[in-house]
Amino acid sequence: MRLGAILALCPLLGAFSPAACLAAQGHSQPQIVDGIVAHIEGDIITFSELRELAAYQQLLDGHSQSDEELRSELIEQWMLNDEATGARFPMPAAAEVDREMSRVQNSFPNTAAFDQRLGEAGLTSEALRRVITRQIFLARYLDSKFRSSVQVDNAAIANYYRDHLVPELQAKGQPAPPLTDVTDQIRELLIEQGVNDRTAEWFDETKPRMKIELEPLDSFSAVKPSEKPGEKQ
């Protein structure tokens, strides 16, 4: 996702993307508040979306992907969102989003630690909820799209148990539970891996058929990861 600046006042562009505008009033020189990093099928992906995803990853993992990787992920999210909304796939319930918000917050020692990390990542509670809602929506759509095509038999489960789970537990000095006790967990893990594999194949097949134009990221190289577009620190 990258373009330089969009100058002067501009309208909202794209249902999936935030506005990309410049506020020039009161300034002798235009001031960048957002920019375009990719055009896709007549829509755009903005720098602020890229920074929001980076902040979300920073919150969860303490680091984020490169800008190129973030842009690629946002393009794939756009593709999924476009198909899911076209299929009228339901948005997650507020209660489900609340539970995930709580899970993220509870992964920190206390509320103060969560609030500190949130601030360090440059993410607001509203932005976090927006990203989590989108993540749940897209994950549920992928599961709905591909799960039924993934078949996991008992032989695959036994192989995973023998070749992966037991060696990993032994390396940690932990006893391996009986296969019957972990069959359901292994089956779900293998299904998730199958969904991921089919998702990757779908992206590889679909992306070349789409009209995607990438903008140079150099225009945003001076913006710090924790700095919102248009803000000066």
C-alpha positions, 0 to 999 in steps of 0.5 A: 500500500503506498502512494505519496500524498493526496493533495488538497481536499478529497472525497472518501475513496472506497467502502473498505478504506478510510479517507485519504485527504490533505488538510491544507487550511491554515498551512502555507504548505500541504500537510500529509494526513494519509496516503494511498499504498495500493489501488485494487479493483477501483478501491484503495488501501491507505497508509493509515490502514497499514499503520493500524495493522502494524500497531495491532501486531505490535500490541499482540507480538511486540513487533510488526511485519515489514511495510511490504508484508503489511501491504500484502496482508491488507491486499489479501484482507481486501480480497476476502472482505470483498468476497465475504461482503458480496456473499452477505456473510454475517458480521460477528456479534458484539458479544463475540468481539467483546470476548476477544477484546477481553482475551487480548486485555487479559493476556497482559498482567493488569489493565495498566500494562495493557493500557501502556502497551496500547499507547506505545503501539499507537492504538486506540481502544476503538481502533483495536475493536475495529481490527478485531472485528475485521479479523474475526469476520475474515477468519470465520469466512475462511473457515466457512469457505474451506473447512468442508473441503478439508478431510482428516482421517485417523491415519493423519492424526496418528502420524501427527501424534507420532512424528510431531507431538510426541517428539516435541513433548519428549524434547521438553521432558514432558510425558506424551498423553495417550493418543485417544486423549488428544485426537480431537485437538490434533484433528482440529489442528490439522483442519486449521492447517488445511484451511490455511493451505487452501487459503494460500492456494486461493490467493495465489490463483485469484490475485493475478486476476485482479487489478492491483497497482502498488504505490512506492513506500518511500514517501512514508519512509520518514514516518515513524511506526508509532506516528500517525500519518499527518502527526509530527512528533 
